[in-house]
């Protein structure tokens, strides 16, 4: 997709089509960087953004199984493993 550089004060900018903004999750800001002679623009998200809500939707953890307790022990567990 080709876009024109537009004048914004003493700078230049581009207009990003709404469909691309929605598709890539751009909010009020983006991160810009240069990689291999290309301008890369990625959504500006906080680390772990949305994790809290995902944990809430996952539900109560009281019924979670501890999977390691279901694996039978072997020779390594009895002889070789030392803390």
C-alpha positions as CSV (number, residue, x, y, z in Angstrom):
1,X,0.0,0.0,0.0
2,X,1.4,3.4,-1.0
3,X,0.7,6.5,1.0
4,X,1.8,10.1,0.6
5,X,3.9,12.0,3.1
6,X,1.9,15.0,4.3
7,X,3.3,18.1,5.9
8,X,2.7,18.4,9.6
9,X,4.3,21.7,10.7
10,X,8.0,21.3,10.0
11,X,7.7,17.5,9.9
12,X,6.2,15.0,7.6
13,X,3.7,12.2,8.4
14,X,1.5,9.6,7.0
15,X,-2.2,8.9,7.3
16,X,-2.8,5.3,8.5
17,X,-6.1,3.8,7.2
18,X,-8.6,2.9,9.8
19,X,-8.7,-0.7,8.8
20,X,-4.9,-1.1,9.5
21,X,-5.2,0.7,12.8
22,X,-7.9,-1.8,13.9
23,X,-6.2,-4.8,12.4
24,X,-2.9,-4.2,14.2
25,X,-4.4,-2.8,17.5
26,X,-2.8,0.6,17.3
27,X,-4.1,2.8,20.1
28,X,-3.0,6.4,20.9
29,X,0.6,5.6,20.3
30,X,3.0,3.3,18.4
31,X,6.6,2.3,18.8
32,X,8.8,3.2,15.8
33,X,12.2,1.6,15.0
34,X,14.5,1.0,12.1
35,X,15.2,-2.7,11.2
36,X,17.2,-3.7,8.1
37,X,16.7,-0.3,6.5
38,X,13.0,-0.4,7.1
39,X,10.7,1.7,9.3
40,X,8.8,-0.7,11.7
41,X,5.8,0.4,13.5
42,X,4.3,-1.8,16.3
43,X,1.5,-1.2,18.8
44,X,2.6,0.6,22.0
45,X,1.4,-1.8,24.7
46,X,2.5,-2.0,28.3
47,X,4.3,-5.3,29.2
48,X,1.7,-7.9,30.2
49,X,-1.1,-5.6,29.2
50,X,-4.4,-7.5,29.4
51,X,-3.1,-10.4,31.5
52,X,-5.1,-9.4,34.6
53,X,-8.3,-9.6,32.7
54,X,-7.3,-12.9,31.1
55,X,-6.7,-14.4,34.5
56,X,-10.1,-13.2,35.7
57,X,-11.8,-14.8,32.7
58,X,-9.9,-18.1,33.3
59,X,-11.9,-18.5,36.6
60,X,-11.0,-19.8,40.0
61,X,-7.7,-21.6,40.3
62,X,-8.5,-23.6,43.4
63,X,-9.4,-26.6,41.2
64,X,-6.2,-26.5,39.2
65,X,-4.3,-29.8,39.0
66,X,-0.7,-30.1,39.8
67,X,0.4,-32.2,36.8
68,X,3.9,-33.2,38.2
69,X,2.2,-35.1,41.1
70,X,0.6,-37.4,38.6
71,X,3.9,-38.5,36.9
72,X,5.3,-41.7,38.4
73,X,8.8,-41.5,39.9
74,X,11.7,-43.2,38.3
75,X,15.3,-44.2,39.1
76,X,16.6,-40.7,38.6
77,X,14.1,-39.4,41.3
78,X,15.3,-41.9,43.8
79,X,19.0,-42.1,43.3
80,X,20.5,-39.3,41.1
81,X,18.5,-36.3,42.1
82,X,19.9,-34.2,44.9
83,X,19.0,-30.7,46.2
